[in-house]
Amino acid sequence: MSNANLVERGKKVLMNTYARAEFALVKGDGCTVYDKDGNSYLDFLAGIAVSSLGHNHPKITKAIESQAHQLLHCSNLYWIEPQIETAEILCEKSFADKVFFCNSGAEANEGAIKLARKYAQTKGYSERYEIITMNKSFHGRTLATLTATGQEKFHKDFKPLMPGFVYSDYNDIEMLKSKISEKTCAIMIEIIQGEGGVNMIDKAFVEELDAICKEKDILLVIDEVQTGIGRTGKLFAYQHFNINPDIITLAKGLGGGVPIGAFLAKDSVALALSPGDHGSTFGGNPLATASAKAVLGVVGDNNFLSKVNQKSDLLVNGLKKLAEKNENIVAVRGKGLLIGLELNAPVAGAVKKCLENGLIVGTAGPNVIRLAPPLVVSEADINKAIEILSEAIK
Ligand SMILES: *Cc1c(COP(=O)(O)O)cnc(C)c1O
């Protein structure tokens, strides 16, 4: 069996929804992954900001293995020990009092949207149901989160969309103010637009947005599906600013590779939900939450996060040096280990060159290379990645 064999069989039986590279990954260790033909790659995408502790991390594999021997699943009709422990950690380390677990980012955002609408009803704002989201945002692929996603290219063949979403430009506070109406129940936003080009939120914009939300009792929902769990050098990206979100959503990095999502809220908001309002058969199951608990045990440590920031400096400074020598690089931006490298032309060719030279990177829109290595990446691997990128961009 080879890459070519698997690619051919996969094309026969899997829906054609991804533009996949022509190889199958079969194994990983640390920041290195291996394909079916035995080629190795330095993994600077981590399964799209998921495998934050790299591959085959002993604490995660051990947590999963021992939980598998105990109990894989039992439904939410009963209390689940690792689910409670994971929620305790998330609440202790954030603004939140309550957690709801689900299985993906889209599902976390769906839940946040439902909670925002229910909160408005509970508060007697019977006319409020609209949610303002940003142009170039990304919130998921289900119908509600697809509608929340402010990018027409994802909408066009799937209409009619969900009613009740309004779009505004990122970092444009005046436009945002003009979109707020008596119907607005929430504003949902990313701290860094991951899929939309690795665009950073402005401090002044997000802090004023927060103040407006508080003044009008509009919920501030932060989609931290990509930025959460240490990705930006803080456990949650909202913690870079002086803001008080009402709801945050998590997924990608939370389970270290095991599918899990969550939305978190303060009691003043979370208590709007009662038994029967929301649910998920698999949500927060023992296996997924045992893994998340192990991830938080490592990433939740301030020493670990300060190392992430040191690595970020090394990577960003290396890329900025490249940019000085190479006029094809338009910008280097991002925070922590979520970095965008914008070129003055489509990046598809450079991404392919990187793969040929043993480096996996991602994209964020046509002109941006997205780097999201495991948070445990070594300095040597960062230097090697910069070398391969330099070669690919020439
Ligand atoms: C990936 C992503 C999602 C969707 O998550 P899925 O697990 O693919 O459903 C939502 N929001 C943001 C910011 C994301 O990066």
The ligand as an SDF file (V2000), in Angstrom:
LIG
                    3D

 15 15  0  0  0  0  0  0  0  0999 V2000
  -12.3350   26.0300   12.3840 C   0  0  0  0  0  0  0  0  0  0  0  0
  -13.1970   27.1270   12.8930 C   0  0  0  0  0  0  0  0  0  0  0  0
  -14.5750   26.9400   13.1000 C   0  0  0  0  0  0  0  0  0  0  0  0
  -15.2830   25.6600   12.7360 C   0  0  0  0  0  0  0  0  0  0  0  0
  -14.8480   24.5820   13.4790 O   0  0  0  0  0  0  0  0  0  0  0  0
  -15.2120   23.0840   13.0230 P   0  0  0  0  0  0  0  0  0  0  0  0
  -14.6680   22.2350   14.1120 O   0  0  0  0  0  0  0  0  0  0  0  0
  -14.5560   22.8550   11.6970 O   0  0  0  0  0  0  0  0  0  0  0  0
  -16.6940   23.0200   12.9180 O   0  0  0  0  0  0  0  0  0  0  0  0
  -15.2990   27.9820   13.6440 C   0  0  0  0  0  0  0  0  0  0  0  0
  -14.7050   29.1440   13.9730 N   0  0  0  0  0  0  0  0  0  0  0  0
  -13.4020   29.3730   13.7850 C   0  0  0  0  0  0  0  0  0  0  0  0
  -12.8060   30.6620   14.1850 C   0  0  0  0  0  0  0  0  0  0  0  0
  -12.6020   28.3760   13.2220 C   0  0  0  0  0  0  0  0  0  0  0  0
  -11.2970   28.6000   13.0180 O   0  0  0  0  0  0  0  0  0  0  0  0
  1  2  1  0
  2  3  1  0
  2 14  2  0
  3  4  1  0
  3 10  2  0
  4  5  1  0
  5  6  1  0
  6  7  2  0
  6  8  1  0
  6  9  1  0
 10 11  1  0
 11 12  2  0
 12 13  1  0
 12 14  1  0
 14 15  1  0
M  END
$$$$
